Amino acid sequence: MTEELFREDAALTECQATVLAVDDQGIVLDRTVFYPLGGGQAGDAGVLVTDDGRTLAIADTRKHKERPGAIAHVPAEPSTGLQPGDVVTARIDTERRRAHMRFHTATHLLCALVPHPVDGCSITAAHARLDFHMTEPLDKDALNAGLARLVAEGHPVRHRWISEAELDANPGLVRSMSVQPPRGLGRVRVLEIEGVDLQPCGGTHVANTAEVGAVVVTKIEKKSATTRRVVLGLAEPGGSPG
């Protein structure tokens, strides 16, 4: 099982870890700062640095399919030279992670502006999208104005844990139709944007909405009779969407 350091501190960019296993799915460490693909958010990339100074590029991060609770760091090259017991420094691509954090928090702001269930989500370093289960049209200018306001207001963003019983008593907290919070641990991680939004989430986020920066709705699509897709892009002030 891999200790998930990113769950408690999304700003942590590296850690020392011990190799537990190396197989066809990747490199399993006893602890990691690498977020694995899940909940719509892309996995982290970065490097593992060995004690003798070798640098191994990590192209992606996934949940191990055969080892419950383990995280597989997918190497860019198949031959790693690592063995169980080796000590490495795990270091994420901070620019990629920062984009994920900004986008993920932005999608929660969007959920606060569009009070409808979400039936699809994708968060990458280049863009984010949310599919809302709804029939009425959305106003792009109004959404952009709302996002800009929530970012400028600088709302604190923090996570906490609630019991599964608390979640059962408040089913409205779950906005996603396609991804349900993991069960069986007795508690569920929730992400709170103070005064704006509260919902279960295991992803990485900025600490304040002001850190999201300039967010723009680049496209709104009618994907079906009951689905409206909103695509977000990041832009620096005075710039164009990234």
C-alpha distance (Angstrom), angle and dihedral (degrees) to the residues before:
residue distance angle dihedral
M1 . . .
T2 3.80 . .
E3 3.80 121.1 .
E4 3.82 105.8 -127.8
L5 3.80 104.6 -141.2
F6 3.82 92.3 173.2
R7 3.82 91.0 67.1
E8 3.81 91.3 70.6
D9 3.81 101.2 28.5
A10 3.81 118.8 27.1
A11 3.81 90.0 176.6
L12 3.82 92.5 63.8
T13 3.81 107.4 108.0
E14 3.80 103.9 -180.0
C15 3.78 143.6 16.1
Q16 3.78 140.8 175.1
A17 3.79 113.2 -107.6
T18 3.78 142.9 171.1
V19 3.80 123.0 -124.5
L20 3.81 111.1 -116.6
A21 3.80 99.3 177.0
V22 3.80 143.9 -8.8
D23 3.81 117.6 -154.7
D24 3.79 142.8 140.2
Q25 3.81 91.2 -68.7
G26 3.78 96.0 53.9
I27 3.79 143.7 -95.0
V28 3.80 118.2 -33.3
L29 3.81 117.3 -153.6
D30 3.79 130.0 -169.2
R31 3.83 89.6 -124.1
T32 3.78 135.2 7.2
V33 3.79 148.3 -179.6
F34 3.84 90.2 -153.2
Y35 3.82 114.2 109.2
P36 3.83 113.1 -141.9
L37 3.79 123.3 -137.2
G38 3.79 108.0 -83.3
G39 3.78 145.7 118.1
G40 3.79 89.8 32.4
Q41 3.82 93.3 -59.0
A42 3.80 119.7 119.1
G43 3.79 119.7 -119.9
D44 3.78 122.3 -101.4
A45 3.79 125.9 -101.7
G46 3.80 127.7 -157.3
V47 3.79 140.0 108.4
L48 3.77 142.5 -65.0
V49 3.81 113.2 -142.7
T50 3.80 117.1 -157.3
D51 3.79 126.9 -144.0
D52 3.81 90.1 -104.3
G53 3.82 92.1 54.0
R54 3.80 101.3 -100.6
T55 3.81 115.1 145.0
L56 3.80 119.3 -145.4
A57 3.79 116.3 -166.2
I58 3.82 115.9 -133.2
A59 3.80 111.9 -153.2
D60 3.81 99.4 -175.0
T61 3.79 143.8 -7.8
R62 3.81 125.3 -132.3
K63 3.78 139.7 170.6
H64 3.80 107.9 -99.9
K65 3.79 109.6 -107.6
E66 3.80 96.2 -148.6
R67 3.81 104.6 30.6
P68 3.83 111.1 65.6
G69 3.78 111.3 -134.9
A70 3.81 93.7 10.1
I71 3.80 124.8 123.3
A72 3.81 120.4 -146.3
H73 3.81 117.9 -146.2
V74 3.80 103.5 -153.2
P75 3.83 110.9 -141.8
A76 3.80 120.7 -139.2
E77 3.83 88.7 -135.2
P78 3.83 122.2 41.9
S79 3.81 96.2 -133.2
T80 3.81 110.8 70.2
G81 3.80 104.6 159.6
L82 3.80 89.1 -141.7
Q83 3.79 124.0 137.3
P84 3.81 132.4 -169.1
G85 3.79 108.4 -83.4
D86 3.81 95.5 33.9
V87 3.80 114.7 131.9
V88 3.81 118.3 -134.6
T89 3.77 140.1 170.5
A90 3.81 109.7 -121.7
R91 3.81 110.7 -150.3
I92 3.80 124.3 178.1
D93 3.80 128.4 -144.9
T94 3.80 95.4 -101.0
E95 3.81 96.0 -162.6
R96 3.81 91.6 54.0
R97 3.82 92.3 45.6
R98 3.80 92.2 47.5
A99 3.79 90.4 54.2
H100 3.82 90.1 49.7
M101 3.81 90.6 50.8
R102 3.79 94.1 48.8
F103 3.79 92.7 47.0
H104 3.79 94.9 44.8
T105 3.79 93.4 52.7
A106 3.81 88.9 45.2
T107 3.81 90.6 56.6
H108 3.81 89.6 54.7
L109 3.80 89.2 52.0
L110 3.78 88.2 51.1
C111 3.82 89.5 52.5
A112 3.79 88.4 56.3
L113 3.80 90.2 53.7
V114 3.81 96.4 44.8
P115 3.84 109.0 48.5
H116 3.80 97.2 -160.3
P117 3.83 133.8 103.6
V118 3.80 118.0 -87.3
D119 3.81 116.5 -127.5
G120 3.80 99.4 176.5
C121 3.79 139.4 19.8
S122 3.80 138.8 -180.0
I123 3.81 127.2 179.1
T124 3.80 120.7 -176.1
A125 3.79 135.1 153.7
A126 3.81 90.2 -97.8
H127 3.79 103.1 45.5
A128 3.78 146.4 -21.8
R129 3.77 132.4 -135.7
L130 3.78 136.7 -169.4
D131 3.80 125.7 -165.7
F132 3.80 111.8 -150.0
H133 3.80 122.7 -157.4
M134 3.80 99.1 -129.9
T135 3.79 142.7 109.5
E136 3.80 104.8 -147.5
P137 3.83 120.9 89.0
L138 3.80 122.9 -103.4
D139 3.80 126.0 -131.4
K140 3.81 110.6 -129.3
D141 3.81 95.1 -161.7
A142 3.80 92.2 49.2
L143 3.81 91.6 50.4
N144 3.79 91.9 49.0
A145 3.79 90.7 50.0
G146 3.80 91.2 48.5
L147 3.80 93.4 49.3
A148 3.80 92.0 48.0
R149 3.80 90.5 50.9
L150 3.81 95.0 49.8
V151 3.80 91.5 47.3
A152 3.81 92.5 48.4
E153 3.81 92.2 48.9
G154 3.81 90.3 64.7
H155 3.80 101.5 -138.6
P156 3.83 115.4 -169.1
V157 3.81 114.2 -113.3
R158 3.80 120.0 -152.3
H159 3.77 140.8 153.9
R160 3.77 129.6 -133.9
W161 3.77 138.3 168.2
I162 3.79 128.4 -110.4
S163 3.78 129.8 -175.0
E164 3.79 121.1 -101.5
A165 3.80 86.7 -116.8
E166 3.82 89.8 58.1
L167 3.79 90.0 51.2
D168 3.80 91.3 49.0
A169 3.80 88.7 52.2
N170 3.82 90.5 51.6
P171 3.82 106.3 40.1
G172 3.81 90.6 161.3
L173 3.81 89.1 74.3
V174 3.81 89.5 75.1
R175 3.80 107.1 82.5
S176 3.80 98.5 168.5
M177 3.79 121.2 88.9
S178 3.82 93.6 -174.3
V179 3.82 103.1 43.8
Q180 3.79 122.2 45.4
P181 3.83 123.7 -164.7
P182 3.82 112.8 -96.8
R183 3.79 113.9 -97.7
G184 3.77 135.2 -157.7
L185 3.81 101.6 61.5
G186 3.79 95.1 84.9
R187 3.79 92.9 -119.9
V188 3.80 138.6 64.8
R189 3.80 128.3 -149.8
V190 3.81 114.4 -126.3
L191 3.80 129.6 -170.3
E192 3.79 117.5 -140.8
I193 3.78 125.8 -164.4
E194 3.77 99.6 -167.6
G195 3.78 111.5 -108.9
V196 3.81 92.3 -7.2
D197 3.80 116.8 62.5
L198 3.80 143.0 -2.2
Q199 3.80 123.8 -176.1
P200 3.82 141.3 134.9
C201 3.80 112.0 -81.2
G202 3.79 136.3 155.8
G203 3.80 96.7 -171.9
T204 3.79 134.0 106.1
H205 3.81 120.9 -92.6
V206 3.78 142.9 176.1
A207 3.82 117.9 -101.0
N208 3.80 96.2 -120.7
T209 3.80 133.1 20.9
A210 3.81 89.0 -121.2
E211 3.82 87.2 69.9
V212 3.80 90.8 62.5
G213 3.79 88.5 75.4
A214 3.78 122.9 -169.7
V215 3.80 110.5 -4.5
V216 3.77 122.8 -178.6
V217 3.77 134.4 -172.6
T218 3.79 101.9 -127.0
K219 3.79 98.4 -179.6
I220 3.80 143.0 6.3
E221 3.80 116.5 -161.8
K222 3.78 134.8 -175.2
K223 3.81 99.6 -134.7
S224 3.80 94.8 174.8
A225 3.79 140.7 -18.2
T226 3.82 89.0 -78.0
T227 3.82 103.4 29.3
R228 3.80 130.8 79.4
R229 3.83 116.2 -175.6
V230 3.80 120.0 -152.5
V231 3.81 117.6 -165.7
L232 3.80 120.3 -160.8
G233 3.79 129.6 -157.5
L234 3.79 131.1 -173.9
A235 3.78 121.5 -125.4
E236 3.76 133.0 173.3
P237 3.81 115.2 -126.0
G238 3.78 108.1 -73.2
G239 3.80 91.5 9.5
S240 3.76 136.4 100.9
P241 3.82 127.9 -100.0
G242 3.79 113.9 -73.3
